[in-house]
């Protein structure tokens, strides 16, 4: 039986290799929750746009991580119809779920669901791990236990995943709000919480900033913090976004210099930052734009506020 394992990233790959599970492996390295996306009609436009955003200064293909390590793995999706089974190893947070939706869309487009079995491994907790955040924390024995209990996805599940991706990539967030409220995600039971986290990336109508930005201002209200200290605090607070250092840095830099300022390697609130943090001032126009939130581009003159806050 020909099997393809699609692994959510290099952090999981080491443990997966130790399991001894057989089959081809696709390592997912794209970060589709970040930067511009749309419903592309061809793969070449997708790769051009994504590389341009993620590696704007890399001109030599030999120096491009995207061209050498990201794109070749994604291109393996063109072969999914040749496998008898596909096993998806993904996590519950928004970062990972967005990637999963795209993969489900690609699979649904390319396979015959009556001939290829698709399975999902996506734990939201793990009894042996107190502060469980993802598959990369697990050893080979623990990963094998998840493999044993993998969930088979139906043709309907694949269609729902594809629909979520297409709606997420639209430039009209209201369409995604409608889909969220229907909440009929079948075996994709992490989708609702991930979408909820996505909506909290949009600014609050009163404060003008989003949930993550509010966390930053709240942290700095307690006192000055270095970049590293801020990132550590954000990563400890976050259990739904799944963002890493790069995404957290972008959030911090997006509030500088109007709402936060840096002095002697320490960030602190400005007077405007204090006013926004306390709810006395709407801070929308004091951010850095554009901001890419799914298929929607948030600009200074084109706000869209959190629809479920």
Secondary structure as UniProt FT lines:
FT   STRAND          3..7
FT   HELIX           10..19
FT   STRAND          24..27
FT   TURN            32..33
FT   HELIX           43..54
FT   TURN            55..57
FT   HELIX           61..63
FT   HELIX           66..70
FT   HELIX           71..75
FT   HELIX           76..82
FT   STRAND          85..89
FT   HELIX           94..110
FT   TURN            113..115
FT   STRAND          117..121
FT   TURN            127..128
FT   TURN            130..131
FT   HELIX           135..137
FT   HELIX           140..148
FT   STRAND          151..153
FT   HELIX           155..168
FT   HELIX           173..182
FT   TURN            186..187
FT   TURN            189..190
FT   HELIX           191..199
FT   TURN            200..201
FT   TURN            205..207
FT   HELIX           211..221
FT   HELIX           227..237
FT   HELIX           245..254
FT   TURN            257..259
FT   STRAND          260..263
FT   TURN            264..265
FT   STRAND          266..269
FT   HELIX           271..277
FT   TURN            278..279
FT   HELIX           284..286
FT   STRAND          291..293
FT   TURN            294..295
FT   STRAND          296..299
FT   TURN            300..301
FT   TURN            307..308
//
